[in-house]
Amino acid sequence: QVQLVESGGGSVQAGGSLRLACAASGYTSSSICMGWFRQPPGKQREVVALVDKHGITTYADSVKGRFTIFKDAAKGTLFLQMNSLRPEDTAMYFCGLDDRNRRNCWTTAYNYWGQGTQVTVSS
């Protein structure tokens, strides 16, 4: 049974930093997509950053140069380092994992999700 547990959200002022962590367990496939997604209030969930089965990372244009996604494979943990935060980054952030050997990881249709962690950036 796959489990994803996020941590690290909180409230910061614009320009600040946060690091999110996603502890992943229970998956057996190496052909996975993992990523961070966010859902602002009243809006749809969107991709923030992801890493595919080859270890290639991809970012939404809105976070390029500010956010970094990386994995600690030994601990099975996915991180999102968020710098230069802006009020428009305010959202519920979710960790997602898809173990169906997707050809394209850039989607919100993952099959496993964490419970989410709130990030609030004030101006």
C-alpha positions in Angstrom: 0.0 0.0 0.0 1.5 3.3 -1.1 1.6 6.1 1.4 2.7 9.6 0.9 3.0 11.9 3.9 3.9 15.6 3.4 5.4 18.0 5.9 7.0 21.4 5.9 4.2 23.8 5.0 3.6 27.0 6.9 3.2 30.8 6.7 6.0 33.1 5.4 6.4 36.6 4.1 7.1 37.3 0.5 10.7 36.6 -0.4 11.0 33.9 2.2 11.7 30.2 1.9 10.2 26.9 2.8 11.2 23.2 2.2 8.4 20.6 1.8 9.1 16.9 2.3 7.1 13.9 1.2 7.9 10.6 2.8 6.9 7.8 0.4 6.5 4.2 1.2 5.0 1.0 0.0 5.8 1.3 -3.7 7.7 -1.4 -5.5 8.1 -0.1 -9.0 11.1 1.9 -10.2 9.2 3.3 -13.1 7.4 6.0 -11.2 6.6 9.6 -11.6 6.8 11.7 -8.5 5.9 15.3 -8.1 4.6 18.3 -6.3 1.3 19.9 -7.1 -0.7 22.7 -5.7 -4.2 23.9 -5.6 -4.9 27.5 -4.8 -8.3 28.3 -3.2 -11.1 28.0 -5.8 -8.8 26.8 -8.5 -7.8 23.4 -10.0 -4.8 21.4 -9.0 -1.7 22.2 -11.1 1.7 20.7 -11.6 4.5 22.5 -9.8 7.5 20.2 -10.3 8.1 16.6 -11.0 10.8 14.0 -11.5 10.3 11.1 -13.9 11.7 7.5 -13.9 14.9 8.7 -15.5 15.5 11.3 -12.8 14.7 14.2 -15.1 13.1 17.2 -13.4 10.5 19.5 -14.9 9.1 22.7 -13.5 6.1 24.9 -14.1 7.2 28.2 -15.7 5.9 30.1 -12.7 8.4 28.5 -10.4 11.4 28.0 -12.6 14.5 29.4 -10.9 12.8 29.7 -7.5 11.8 26.1 -6.7 14.0 22.9 -6.7 12.7 19.4 -6.6 15.0 16.6 -5.4 14.9 13.1 -4.0 16.7 11.3 -1.2 16.4 7.9 -2.7 17.9 6.1 0.3 15.2 7.5 2.5 12.4 7.5 -0.1 11.7 11.2 0.5 10.9 13.8 -2.1 11.6 17.4 -1.4 10.6 20.8 -2.7 12.8 23.7 -1.8 10.9 26.9 -2.4 12.8 30.2 -2.4 11.7 33.8 -3.2 8.2 32.9 -2.4 5.4 35.1 -3.7 1.8 35.6 -2.5 0.6 33.8 -5.6 2.4 30.7 -4.4 -0.2 30.4 -1.6 -2.0 27.1 -2.0 -2.4 23.6 -0.6 0.6 21.6 -1.8 0.3 17.9 -2.6 2.8 15.2 -3.2 1.8 12.7 -5.9 3.2 9.4 -7.2 2.2 7.4 -10.2 3.5 3.8 -10.6 1.8 3.0 -13.9 5.0 3.5 -16.0 3.7 6.7 -17.6 5.4 7.9 -20.7 4.5 11.5 -19.8 4.6 12.5 -16.1 3.2 16.0 -16.8 -0.3 15.4 -15.6 -2.4 15.8 -12.5 -3.9 12.3 -13.0 -1.6 10.5 -10.6 -2.9 7.5 -8.7 -1.5 8.2 -5.3 -1.7 11.4 -3.3 -0.7 12.7 0.1 -3.0 14.6 2.3 -1.5 18.0 1.5 0.3 20.7 3.4 -0.7 24.4 3.3 1.7 27.1 2.2 0.6 30.7 2.8 2.7 33.6 1.6 1.9 37.1 2.8 2.9 40.3 1.1 
